[in-house]
Amino acid sequence: MEYLNKIGAAAKKASYELSALSTDKKNEALRLIAEELIKQADYIIEENKKDLEAASAAGVKSNMLDRLMLDEKRIAGIAEGVKQVAALSDPIGEVIHAEKRPNGLLVAKTRVPLGVIAIIYEARPNVTADAAALTLKSGNAVILRGGKEAIRSNIALGNIMRQALKSCGIDENAVQVIDDTSRETSTALMQLTDYVDVLIPRGGAGLIRSVVENAKVPVIETGTGNCHIYVDGECDIDMALDILYNAKTQRTSVCNAAESLLVHKDVAELFLPLAQKRLDEKNVEIRGCEITQKIIECTPATEEDYYTEFLDYIISCKVVSGIEEAVAHINEHNTGHSEAIVTNNYANSQKFLREVDAAAVYVNASTRFTDGFEFGLGAEIGISTQKMHARGPMGLNELTSVKFCIYGEGQIRK
């Protein structure tokens, strides 16, 4: 496809320039981007309203409209994220390890950019700015392909960032937003092997599956979040109620929201009525196992419910015999994202941390903290559920590769 080849070639060219930029120059551009996002907030909001109107008319659910919506507060948060990336240490050029060999060669393993990163994502326009900031700071060019629901918002954000780069004397093609949201263009981007070094999908299970099935370029999966809260037999009940309420209801449309509740049988009769009363404040539907149904009035849970990322005011619930069953259930049904135990039992907390297979595992805290900003990484480019070099919130270091730099004094191999 000529359109994508042109974008890819421009990104590849820009990536070589970016890899040589100084930290000061990259930070100058990031600070200007943050300033311009605030200055041009009215323009962004105007374009975003057009997206919201079109999405609403198309019958997009309210929780997805929440992901799409931008206002002054959210734009300020996006700008703050960009400024925080500017304040972070630059990973490029870092010497990870250096060793002088017996033959006198000095071998240094150093961090370098990945090159050209393509990102395919759905209705979250904040990803446009977050991704651009992180890729710029880590010396990578980025090709952004958002969903049709946010196309006007994404183009507006992209225009502002490209203008800022140009003002700083940096190739504006370091950031490119694809304005064609067709499935054919998306698939072609997944196969742009001449130009794209890494592809990162951000979105629901359908998008991730499409990328895995169609991509020919290397992929870092950012998975869906079927996250669990396990309330242990030895726990602070009030703490458990607060954590559950926060993890489930603070924002239902995000991947680190809780989707399933596991409760130890010894505290189920006490905890479940209290949990239901608390979740009723937000009209959360509980889909429970047979034991749960005997304790509280709720919808019967199906096996499929335990595998489901609802992204809505719905939670599955199961009463378990103890830590062993809880860990087994989580490892069977989760997506490797974020899992939490509420307990006062140290041995159980350590077993949970050790045996639960997920990118982020919590003791006595809400899963809602799985976020690059909350983990001190600044903005994040996604939360990887893979077990490759990147796992969990992906910050600057996860957007780098390595290069071996070898210093010699005329050595030859014999």
Buried (B, 14 or more C-beta within 10 A) or exposed (E): BEEBEEBBBBBBBBBEBBBEBEBEBBBBBBBBBBBBBBEBBEBBBEBBBEBBEBBEEEEBEEBBBEBBBBEEEBBBBBBBBBBBBBEBEBBBBBEEEEEEEEEEBEBBBBBBBBBBBBBBBBBBBBBBBBBBBBBBBBBBBBBBBBBBBBBBBBBBBBBBBBBBBEBBEBBBBBBBBBBBBEEEBBBBBBBBEEBBBBBBBBBBEEBBEBBEEBBEBEBBBBBBBBBBBBBBBBBBBEBBBBBBBBBBBBBBBBBBBBBBBBBBEBBBBEBBEBBBEBBEEEEBEBBBBEBBBEBBEBBEBEEEBBBBBBBBBBBBBBBBEEBEBBBEBBBEBBBBBBBBBBBEBEEBBEBBEEBBEBBBBBBBBBBBBBBBBEBEBBBBBBBBBBEEEBBBBBBBBBBBBEEEBEEEEEEEEE
